[in-house]
Amino acid sequence: MTPLSDSDIQNALAGLPAWNLSGNAIQRIFEFSDFARAMEFVNQVAAEAEEANHHPDILINYSRVTLTLTSHDSGGLTKRDVAMARKISSLSGKAAA
């Protein structure tokens, strides 16, 4: 898959509140009320990632979860990353924050 252009990335980020560009990846920090809620969210993300066969980097710090998306095989951000970020954002509304 072809990496997105800089303008495509900026357009995508405009529709992805709280996601930020970090090098050749997009990243978002999610905060939850406790560790159990954070893990519930991470498990939901893992299920979606498996289904899409597109896996974010996940960092868990107690009730804070940092997700980073990039398409390593394409050398940067692609439409797959944007689609996964949208899906993850929709999950965050379902998790008890």
N, C-alpha and C positions, 0 to 999 in steps of 0.2 A: 504494500500500500504506500502511496506517495505521501511524504510529510506535508503538512499544511504550511502555507506561506505565512509570513508575519501578519499580514492583514487578516487572513483567515483565522489565525489564532486569536487576534484581538476581537474579531467579531464573535467568535465562539465564547470567549471569556465574558463578553458583554451579556451573554445569556446564561452564564453560570455564576450566580452570586457566590461570593466567598471563595471561589477558586482563584488561585494566583499562578502566574508563570514562575517557574523555578528552573532556570537553565533550559533544557529541552524537554521539560516535563510540566505538568500542571499539578498543583498541590492544594489540599484543603485540610484544615484542622477542624475536627468535630469534638464538641465537649458534651459530656453526659453527667448525670447526677451521681453516678458511682461506677465502679468497675463492672458490675454485672450488666448494667445497661450498655456500657461500651462494648463488652464482649457479645452481647446480643446483636448489636449493630454489625460488628466485625463478622459474625457468623452469617448474617444476611448478605453482606458484601461478598463473602467467600462463595456463597451459593450462586449469586448472580455472576461472579467472575468465572466460576467453573462452567456455567451454562454458556457464557459468551466466549469461553476460552481466551480471556483477556484479563490478566491479573495485576492489580495494583500492588505497589510496595506498601506495606502496612507497618506503622510504628504505634505501639500501644504504650501509653504512660498513664496508668491507672484509669482515670475517667476521660482521658484525652486520646483521641485517635487521629493520627496524621496519615492521609492517603496520598500517594503520589502515582500519577499515571504518565506513561510514555510508551511508545511502540519501539522497543529496543531493536526489533528486526528491521524496522524502517528508518532508524536513525533520528527519530524525533516524534513530534505529535502528529497524530492522524485522526481521521474521522472516528476511528474505533475508540480513541481516548475520550473524545468529546461525548460520544454516545454513552460510554461507561460512566463518565462524570455525571451526566444527566440522570442515569439510572441510580447511581449512588446518592445523588442529591434527593431523589424521590424517596429513597429508603430512609434517609435521615429524618424525614418528617413522620415516618411510621414508628421509629424507635423512640422510646420514652427518654426524652432529653431532660 
